[in-house]
Amino acid sequence: MKTLDVNEVIDNARFTRFHWTVMWLCATLLIFDGYDLFIYGAVLPTLMQYWQLTPVQAGALGSYALFGMMFGAFIFGPLADRIGRKKGIAISFMLFSLATFCSGFAATPTEFGIFRFIAGLGCGGLMPNAVALMNEYAPKRSRSTLVAIMFSGYSLGGVLCAGLGIYMLPRFGWQSMFFAAAAPLAILPIVLWKLPESVGFMLRQGQHEKARATLLKMAPHLDLAETQLVQSGTKGAGAPMLDLFKDGRSLGTFMIWLSFFCCLLMVYALGSWLPKLMASAGYSLGSSLSFLLALNFGGVIGAIAGGWLGDRFSLPKVMVGYFALGTASIALLGFNSPMPMLYLLIVIAGATTIGTQILLYANTAQFYPLAIRSTGIGWASGVGRIGAIVGPLLGGSLMAAALPLKMNFLVFAVPGLVAALAIGVFMLVYRSRATPAVSGTAASLAPAAGARKLA
């Protein structure tokens, strides 16, 4: 009996209806995940008035869901390895949908914070598992692009949240925004029916016939009747965190962590406080929410464009450009600008902060060898979540200090400059090996001359 590496089949497969199904199901789930995460920024001006919250209290309340996301990633990652990514995604989806729905019944800020923490657990579990599942099934030549298109669902969730907020908040109150989060549960049966399980999980569980059937959906021409399926390069048991600093990777690891921290700080500072800052500057609630809509619309553009560019050029160079543009656009938001220019700046800010998350994950995956790749991505994401928690707290502190509007945005812009410098240092030390477009994310990062060769 001959053997066949499933990774080779997946890497070289043509884009089929199967890939389309996986991409759009995961994108749809991330739409609701993004809705849940951006909902706090949409209702924040109303909540502060409803419960008479100080800016510092509002910032702390906004961080509860982000604490939950950090713990959710740690909980549902290992759990999905045991029960499968499909079940892990379904459980996470149910958890944050139900918890967000219950948030509308909260009578006190404490109750609200508890429900938001639980919702964060589900959001933190769904996002990495959905990204990992799409990454596992995407053909190599278009992996960054497909993952980016899927991940743009997260930004579309922010667009949906802002759009509903403009209509629903003045008419039905802030609770209606949370009650609406239960509606997506109607698609759960479709998810359980159509979303495939990880092929690696099926092989580990001895479900070889299911694995064959799944592979045939991607490559119908294959004859797998007398073939034993194997998966090369699977992660060994318990790769220690210290391996991230071996073989010349120490500086790269620190620079990746720093860029993750700064990027997510900007994303969640803007997502939580942009409507409130604009309302304080004299814009109406509807106009303030339209700025949040523009921010997330920019995130969609940035995610897709970043994935396309990442499949064709050096990821570090693209990220440096994104962070530089993000720094400039956010800093300029605090100055008096004509309304069209203001919307353009917000779209650019969304594209270069929300969109850059995709590039950071892709760059991290390419930097580490396969045996420690999950460990590297997990730790980078965990450090990034600390930045996500700091973002709303920083915004609350700035609001409490009653600084001029331009100073708030200048402070929000500083992390973008730090991140650009961090990736610039990374790029100087670890040169990106140029590859043709067909190679896609197979491009790897190797140390520059003088650095030790990566394992």
Secondary structure as the mmCIF struct_conf table of DSSP 4:
data_model
#
loop_
_struct_conf.conf_type_id
_struct_conf.id
_struct_conf.beg_label_comp_id
_struct_conf.beg_label_asym_id
_struct_conf.beg_label_seq_id
_struct_conf.end_label_comp_id
_struct_conf.end_label_asym_id
_struct_conf.end_label_seq_id
STRN STRN1 LYS A 2 ASP A 5
HELX_RH_AL_P HELX_RH_AL_P1 VAL A 6 ASN A 12
HELX_LH_PP_P HELX_LH_PP_P1 ALA A 13 PHE A 15
HELX_RH_AL_P HELX_RH_AL_P2 ARG A 17 TRP A 51
TURN_TY1_P TURN_TY1_P1 GLN A 52 GLN A 52
HELX_RH_AL_P HELX_RH_AL_P3 PRO A 55 ILE A 83
HELX_RH_AL_P HELX_RH_AL_P4 ARG A 85 SER A 103
TURN_TY1_P TURN_TY1_P2 GLY A 104 PHE A 105
BEND BEND1 THR A 108 THR A 108
HELX_RH_AL_P HELX_RH_AL_P5 PRO A 109 TYR A 137
BEND BEND2 ALA A 138 ALA A 138
HELX_RH_3T_P HELX_RH_3T_P1 LYS A 140 SER A 142
HELX_RH_AL_P HELX_RH_AL_P6 ARG A 143 PHE A 172
HELX_RH_AL_P HELX_RH_AL_P7 TRP A 174 PHE A 179
HELX_RH_3T_P HELX_RH_3T_P2 ALA A 180 ILE A 187
HELX_RH_AL_P HELX_RH_AL_P8 LEU A 188 LYS A 194
BEND BEND3 LEU A 195 LEU A 195
HELX_LH_PP_P HELX_LH_PP_P2 PRO A 196 SER A 198
HELX_RH_AL_P HELX_RH_AL_P9 VAL A 199 ARG A 204
TURN_TY1_P TURN_TY1_P3 GLN A 205 GLY A 206
HELX_RH_AL_P HELX_RH_AL_P10 HIS A 208 MET A 218
TURN_TY1_P TURN_TY1_P4 PRO A 220 HIS A 221
TURN_TY1_P TURN_TY1_P5 ALA A 225 GLU A 226
STRN STRN2 THR A 227 VAL A 230
TURN_TY1_P TURN_TY1_P6 SER A 232 GLY A 233
HELX_LH_PP_P HELX_LH_PP_P3 THR A 234 GLY A 236
TURN_TY1_P TURN_TY1_P7 ALA A 237 GLY A 238
HELX_RH_3T_P HELX_RH_3T_P3 MET A 241 PHE A 245
TURN_TY1_P TURN_TY1_P8 LYS A 246 ARG A 249
HELX_RH_AL_P HELX_RH_AL_P11 SER A 250 SER A 280
TURN_TY1_P TURN_TY1_P9 ALA A 281 GLY A 282
HELX_RH_AL_P HELX_RH_AL_P12 LEU A 285 GLY A 310
TURN_TY1_P TURN_TY1_P10 ASP A 311 ARG A 312
BEND BEND4 PHE A 313 PHE A 313
HELX_RH_AL_P HELX_RH_AL_P13 LEU A 315 LEU A 332
TURN_TY1_P TURN_TY1_P11 LEU A 333 GLY A 334
BEND BEND5 PHE A 335 PHE A 335
HELX_RH_AL_P HELX_RH_AL_P14 MET A 339 THR A 353
TURN_TY1_P TURN_TY1_P12 ILE A 354 GLY A 355
HELX_RH_AL_P HELX_RH_AL_P15 THR A 356 PHE A 367
BEND BEND6 TYR A 368 TYR A 368
HELX_RH_3T_P HELX_RH_3T_P4 LEU A 370 ILE A 372
HELX_RH_AL_P HELX_RH_AL_P16 ARG A 373 ALA A 400
TURN_TY1_P TURN_TY1_P13 ALA A 401 ALA A 402
HELX_RH_AL_P HELX_RH_AL_P17 LEU A 405 VAL A 429
BEND BEND7 TYR A 430 TYR A 430
HELX_LH_PP_P HELX_LH_PP_P4 ARG A 431 ARG A 431
STRN STRN3 SER A 432 SER A 432
HELX_LH_PP_P HELX_LH_PP_P5 ARG A 433 ALA A 434
HELX_RH_3T_P HELX_RH_3T_P5 ALA A 437 ALA A 442
STRN STRN4 LEU A 445 LEU A 445
HELX_LH_PP_P HELX_LH_PP_P6 PRO A 447 ALA A 448
TURN_TY1_P TURN_TY1_P14 ALA A 449 GLY A 450
BEND BEND8 ALA A 451 ALA A 451
HELX_LH_PP_P HELX_LH_PP_P7 ARG A 452 LEU A 454
#
